[in-house]
Amino acid sequence: MAENNTLEVLKALSDKTRLEIVRLLLDGERCVCQIFPMVKRTQSTVSIQLATLEKAGLIESRRDGKKIFYKIKDYRIRKILKAAGFNEKSD
């Protein structure tokens, strides 16, 4: 990872909600309608956080009709979380 990209990744993971979203997506692709109840935030808040994660290059999205599905773009994120001492699932 380039230095600027590394900084963006670390910034993206510095938020509790974004970290929870990443942990959920490690289990597979999900739409925002599945994510927001699980992180106990509004749909608009989760959409904003997903955009931040996507801009940082951690996740990618695809549209299926009216729904947008998100998934992990680079599974090296699993190693980053493990190295930082985080479990993959929220406690």
N, C-alpha and C positions, 0 to 999 in steps of 0.2 A: 504494500500500500504506500502511496506517496504521502509525504508529510501532511499536505493539505487535506487529503482524503482521510487520513487517520484522525486528524483533528475533527473533521465533520462527523465521522463515525462516533467518536467519543462524546461529542456534544449531543448527538442524537440519542445516545444511550444514557445520558445524564438525567433524563426525566423519568420519573417513576411510571407514568402512564405509557410512555413509549417503550420502556423496558418490558412492561407487562405485555404489550402488544407483540413485541418480538418473541417473547417466550411462547405466546399462544401460536404464533405463526411457525414456530419450530416444529409443531405437530402437523402442519400442512396448511394448505390454502384455505382462506376464510374471507367472507364478505364482511363489510362494515356492519351489516345488520346482525351478524353473529358475534362480532368483536365487542361492540359497545356495551351490551348487557354484562359481559364477562369482566370488563374492567371498571364497571360501575361509573361510566361517564356518559355524557350526552353523545348522540350520533355526530353532531357537528364538531364537538371537541375531538372525538376519535378521528374524524376525517382530517382535521387539521394536523393531528399528530401523525397520521399515516402519510400525509404529504411531506412532512418533515423527514420521516424515515426514508421515503422514496427519493427525496432530493439528496440525502446522504448516501444513497446507493445501497442501502441495506435491504430494501424490499422492492418488488415490482408489482404492477397491477395489470389486470386485463378486464375488459368489459364483456359481460354476457347479458344482453338485453339491457334492463335498467340497473342491474347490479354490477358493482365493481368488486372483483376478487383480488386479494393481496396474498403474496407469498414471499418467502425469503429469497433474495436474489443471490446471495453469496453465503453458503453454509459455513464459511470460516467464522461467522459470527458465533457459532456454537463454541468454537475454541476460545474466542475472546471472552465470552461469558464464563466459561469454565476457568480460564486463567484469572479472571477477576473474582472468582469464588462464589459465583451465583449458580443456583440450581436452574435447570431449564424450566421448571414449573414454578408458578408463584406459590408462596407459602400460605 
